[in-house]
Amino acid sequence: MTGWPRKGMSEEYPEQEVEVPGLTIGISGPARKSLAHRLISLGLRLHGARTHYIRPGSRVAVALLDGLVLSGGTHVHPERYGQEPQVTANYDRKRDATDQLLLEQAEAIGIPVLGICRGAQFINVFHGGSLCQNVTPLRVNTRHRPLLLPLQTVRLVTPSRLEQAMRSPVIGANRIHSQTIKRLGRNLRVTALDNDYFVQAIESTEGQWLTGIQWHPEYLLYHGGHRRIFGQFVEAARRFKLARLEPQDGDA
């Protein structure tokens, strides 16, 4: 019986890229999913990831995830950064506690983390920072009303992960938030500002891929730059998974 030719097989069948097993990204959110959470899932799935939705109070083994998204939603309770509530809001302490546990595990393991709006604020608070509870009356050069379209000017730090994804130092973004980062947390740096110099994005200064974005890129998936934010995050999760799959020194 004639078998496959052995000589010259490397020329006929060039070495392929290492196949990566499926990626699973956890998305932390409120008890009820909204359109925003479905769009976050879409943004991740467009780049080849599977998603797992995490509700407040859920117990999740973060070590089984390849990445974590802390999504938008209600305000972080001010008691977490040493203040009393100054605005009326439907706080969700159960979600705050869940996100605290998720972020503790994620940072201990080192998996990539993407925070969106509330998620970015929670990352900052987790690192010892604080928030401005009502930014609206402080605006001078930016609009007071929410913007779903990318009509807000945002200036990016060069170089930064965000600038690499957007491929421009000045971008348009939406704005739905009424709070913002005030005192920056430990081991973080600012990577984007609006025209009133309010923080629009942060990232870790340590080895972990950790980025917080104040706007909502999930509503802007039709724009290549905002779509690439999810692609960059998924790629970081893919690299992290590959690194975990590599045998360590001394392993058989």
Residue pairs with C-beta under 8 A, 6 or more apart in sequence:
5 12
18 242
20 238
20 241
20 242
21 241
21 245
22 49
22 50
23 48
23 49
23 50
23 66
23 67
23 234
23 237
23 238
23 241
24 49
24 50
24 51
24 52
24 64
24 65
24 66
25 44
25 49
25 50
25 51
25 52
25 65
25 66
25 67
25 68
25 69
25 234
25 237
26 51
26 52
26 53
26 54
26 60
26 62
26 65
26 67
26 68
26 69
26 102
27 37
27 40
27 41
27 44
27 51
27 52
27 53
27 54
27 69
27 71
28 54
28 68
28 69
28 70
28 71
28 95
28 98
28 99
28 102
28 119
29 37
29 53
29 54
29 55
29 71
29 73
30 55
30 56
30 73
30 74
30 92
30 95
31 55
31 56
33 53
36 71
36 72
36 216
36 218
36 219
37 53
37 71
39 218
39 219
39 221
40 51
40 69
40 71
40 116
40 218
40 230
41 51
41 53
42 218
42 221
43 217
43 218
43 221
43 227
43 229
43 230
44 51
44 69
44 230
44 233
44 234
45 51
46 221
46 227
46 230
46 231
47 230
47 231
47 234
47 235
48 234
48 238
49 66
49 67
49 234
49 237
52 60
52 65
54 60
54 98
54 102
55 98
56 92
56 94
56 95
56 97
56 98
57 94
57 98
58 98
60 102
62 68
62 102
62 105
62 106
62 109
62 111
63 105
63 109
65 106
65 111
66 111
66 112
66 237
66 238
66 240
66 241
67 111
67 112
67 113
67 114
67 233
67 234
67 236
67 237
67 240
68 102
68 103
68 106
68 111
68 112
68 113
68 114
69 113
69 114
69 115
69 116
69 119
69 233
70 99
70 102
70 103
70 113
70 114
70 115
70 116
70 118
70 119
70 120
70 122
70 123
71 116
71 117
71 118
71 119
72 116
72 117
72 118
72 119
72 176
72 216
73 92
73 95
73 117
73 118
74 89
74 90
74 91
74 92
74 95
74 118
75 87
75 89
75 91
75 118
75 133
75 179
76 96
76 118
76 121
76 122
76 125
76 131
77 85
77 91
77 92
77 93
77 96
78 84
78 85
78 86
78 131
78 133
80 96
80 125
81 125
81 129
81 130
81 131
82 130
83 130
83 133
85 91
85 133
86 133
86 134
87 133
87 134
87 178
96 122
99 119
99 122
100 126
103 113
103 122
103 123
103 126
106 113
107 113
107 208
107 210
110 207
110 208
110 240
111 208
111 237
111 240
112 208
112 209
112 210
112 233
112 236
112 237
112 240
113 123
113 208
113 209
113 210
113 211
114 211
114 212
114 213
114 229
114 230
114 233
115 121
115 122
115 123
115 210
115 211
115 212
115 213
116 212
116 213
116 216
116 217
116 218
117 176
117 177
117 213
117 214
117 215
117 216
118 177
119 212
120 181
120 201
120 202
120 212
120 213
120 214
121 131
121 179
121 180
121 181
121 212
121 214
123 185
123 188
123 202
123 210
123 212
124 130
124 131
124 181
124 184
124 185
124 188
124 202
124 212
125 131
125 185
126 185
127 185
127 186
127 187
127 188
128 185
128 186
129 181
129 182
129 183
129 184
129 185
129 186
129 188
130 181
130 182
130 183
131 179
131 180
131 181
131 182
132 138
132 179
132 180
132 181
132 182
132 198
133 179
134 178
134 179
135 177
135 178
135 179
135 180
135 198
136 144
136 178
138 196
138 198
139 196
140 196
141 195
141 196
142 152
142 175
142 194
142 195
142 196
142 198
143 151
143 152
143 175
146 175
146 176
147 174
147 175
147 176
148 174
148 176
148 219
149 174
150 171
150 172
150 173
150 174
150 220
150 223
150 226
151 172
151 174
152 172
152 173
152 174
152 175
152 194
152 215
153 170
153 171
153 172
153 194
153 195
154 170
154 171
154 172
154 173
154 192
154 193
154 194
154 200
154 201
154 215
155 169
155 170
155 192
155 193
155 194
155 195
156 162
156 163
156 166
156 168
156 169
156 170
156 171
156 191
156 192
156 201
157 163
157 189
157 190
157 191
157 192
158 169
160 191
160 192
160 201
160 203
161 191
161 203
161 209
161 211
161 232
162 191
162 192
162 201
162 203
162 211
162 213
162 229
163 169
163 191
164 232
165 225
165 228
165 229
165 231
165 232
166 225
166 226
166 228
166 229
167 225
167 228
168 225
171 225
173 200
173 215
173 217
173 220
173 226
174 215
174 216
174 219
174 220
175 194
175 214
175 215
176 215
176 216
177 214
177 215
180 198
180 199
180 214
181 198
181 199
181 202
181 214
184 190
184 199
184 202
185 202
187 204
187 205
187 206
188 202
188 203
188 204
188 205
188 212
189 202
189 203
189 205
190 199
190 201
190 202
191 201
191 202
191 203
191 211
192 199
192 200
192 201
192 213
192 214
193 199
193 200
194 200
198 214
199 214
200 213
200 214
200 215
201 211
201 212
201 213
201 214
202 211
202 212
203 210
203 211
203 212
204 210
204 211
209 233
209 236
209 240
211 233
213 229
217 226
217 227
217 229
217 230
220 226
220 227
221 227
221 230
